[in-house]
Amino acid sequence: MPYIEETRRQNLDKCIEHMVLCIKNNVTDNVFDFNLNDDQVLNIAGDINYCFSRILASLINLPFNKPSYKKVAVITGVLENIKQEFYRRVASPYEDKKIVQNGDIKEYKNI
């Protein structure tokens, strides 16, 4: 989970904020406008993938070390946790609002 100690966050936050600005700079001239539209988010999807792929590969020392089951299992587990937490915190509340707005599907109404 991303809820690490505050002191560990402080060491990482400046680097993360700089990376976010760099990624946003690829799609907009105003990197300090934190409201990306849908098209801009689609345009940076590959940039996000590239950045995280490089980070992960570098941290498990590819290409210098051979991949191992343990490394692959740990990293894919972390990625799965990231996906699930993002879904829980962002997608699920969004979908709940859409259910209220547009109505539920009939098969789920009695659950």
N, C-alpha and C positions, 0 to 999 in steps of 0.2 A: 504494500500500500504506500501511497506517496506521503504519508504523514510521519516524516522523519523529524528528529529533534530540531529545534529552532536554530541551534548553532550550526548544524550541518546544512540547513537551508541557506543560511547567510553566505556560506562559502560557494554555493551554486547559483544563487539567484541572479547575480550580476551577469554571469555567463549566459544563463538562460534568457534573460531579458535582452542581451545583445543578440543572441541567435534569433529571437523572435523579431527583432527589428530588421535583421538581415533578411529573413524570409519574407517579411512584409515588404521590404524594399524591392523585391523582385516583382511585385504586382501593383504597387502604388507609390506615388511620389510623396505622399504624406504618411510616413511610417508611424507618426504619433497619433493618427486616427485609428482607434482600436476597433472600429466598426467595419469589418470587411463584409462586402456583399457576397451573395452566393457564388457568383462567377469568380470572384477573387479567391474565395476559399477553394473552389475547384482547381484554380490555377496553381495554388501552392501545395496541393496534395502531394505531388511528386517531390517537391522540395522538402516537405516534412518527412516523407519516406526516405529520401536520400540522406538527410541529416541523421535520422535515428539509425538507419542502416550503418552509416559510417561510425557513429558512436559505438554501437553494439559490436561491430567487427573490430574496432580498435581496442575496445576494452577486453575482448577475449583474445587479443593479440593476433588476429588474422592479418596477413597470411603467414606470420612467423611460427605460430603454434598450430598444431593440427586440431581440428574440431574434435570434440569428444561427446559422447552421449550426455554426460553430466552437464557440460557447458551448454549444449543445445537445449537440454531439458530445462535448465535454470532460466535461460534467456527466453525461451518460448513461454515458460510459465509466467515470467515477469510481463511479457507482452500481453498475455491473456488477462492477467490481473489489471493491467492498464486499460485494456478494452472494456472489461467488465465494470471497472470503476467509472470510466467515462460514460458508459451506457447508464449506469445507476444514477449518476449525478446530473447528466445532461439530457440524454435521449429519453429516459423514462419519464421525467417530469414533463418534457415536451409532448410525449405521446399522451400522457394523462390529460393535459390541456386540450389536445385535439379530440380526445374521447368526449370531453364535456362539450366542446364546441360543435362537433359534427355527429355525435352519437356513437355508441358502441356497436359492434357487429352482434347480430342476434345470438350467435353461439356462445358469446361471453357474457351476455346480460344476466344470466342466472347463476354465475359463478360467484 
